């Protein structure tokens, strides 16, 4: 299980959208919290004229001082918790990945969009780089607009999209562990579509699209029911299933919007085919468009 929560910030109000969830994670999972700001030297050099290059060190030092003060102010809002602050120089994504690697139990929590500047970076691209480059799990919040809340967020359920592959199911042990520790409801979901369009090229046979859709739904419901029983056998009591008619990413996003107190838990990659969607691309779409936070796990 996780032992530390690493929270990268960039000094913007938008990046701080993750803070209510960071507080919830730290409190419910009893995690030490490390706030991290990275002074991007390459970005700083782009914002200073060549004839002013001699002032670059002074500019970076000033950015570091501002970052340290900012993190101390943020840490003050997490009273009663074990909190540390780190300011470092370098490439934001690389610095986050390197810092997380210092502790195998690190959970990274960050917003997926910030703003650029000497001490601020585009958290959208940084989050994607961390997602691809780190082996650590990421708790991602899509920030929509400036401002922040000082209260803890509330999460009541874990929404777990599956596609029938073993890779997608690799998140289930973590789901069981988290749900037991925090007593959360678990909802297993799987999107389905009819494969009938593949047959429309035949002039001889026109398939019964509705019948095929019913058959596909029955298959998905049977699959989900089996997984529900497996989780109950593992000790969970609040487990349900939802068969979602439609395309994978769109249905997951829709479901998450209808259940705003849920946390979507996904794997970074599945496999594609007639009845499976490419979880890599689906995960990215969900992270980009879901209003609910997304916990992205890497398969072992």
Buried (B, 14 or more C-beta within 10 A) or exposed (E): EBEBBBBBBBBBEBBBBBBBBBBBBBBBBEBBBBBBBBBBBEBBBEEBEEEEEEEBEEBBEBBBEBBBEBBEEBBEEBEEBEBEBBBBBBBBBBBBBBBBEEBEEBBBBBBBBBBBBBBBBBBBBBBBBBBEBBEBBBBBBBBEEEEBEEEBBEBBBBBBBBBBBEBBBBBBEBBBEBBEEBEBBBBBBBBBBBBBEEBEEEEEEEBEBEEBBEEBBEBBBEBBEEBBEBBEEBEBEBBEBBBBEEBBBBBBBBBBEEBEEBBBBBBBBBBBEEBBBBBBBBBBBBBBBBBBBBBBBBBE
